[in-house]
Amino acid sequence: VQLVESGGGSVQSGGSLRISCRASGITLNRYCMAWFRQIPGKEREGVAAIVDSGDTKYADSVEDRFIISTNDAKNTIYLQMNRLKPEDTAMYYCAADGVPLRDIQWKPGVRWTSIFSYWGQGVQVTVSS
C-alpha cells in the first residue's frame, strides 16, 4: 500500500491551495480516508475524513474553509484549503483505515498513528501572513 501526497507549497494568508493523495494497493471506497497535520513538537491532529457514502467529518478549526473529496476513478483524495491562515502551516498527511467515521472524534490526545493503518509521507503547507 502506498499513499503519495502532492500539491503542497507556500501561499499567502487568505489564499487557497489544493493537496492530493494518490493511493495504490487499496481501493479508496473501502476505507475511511483522512487528512491530518502536524507541526514539529506538537501532536498530529485530524483535519478531515471521508467515507464511501460521501459523509465527512471536519475539525472545528477548518470547518467551512476546507473541503475533502475523492475521485474514485483516480483512486485519489483531495483537500481543498480556502481562506488559509498562518496557523494552518503544517506538514499534511493523508491516511487510510477501516475505522468507522462515527468512531472518529477530532479531539486532542488521540494517537492517530496507532489507529490509522496506512500513511503517506506528508506534504508541507506554509501560509505566510
Beta strands, then each sheet from edge to edge (+ up, - down):
strand 1: 2-6
strand 2: 9-12
strand 3: 17-24
strand 4: 32-38
strand 5: 45-50
strand 6: 56-58
strand 7: 66-71
strand 8: 76-81
strand 9: 90-97
strand 10: 118-119
strand 11: 123-128
sheet 1: 1+ 3- 8+ 7-
sheet 2: 2+ 11+ 9- 4+ 5- 6+
sheet 3: 2+ 11+ 9- 10+
end
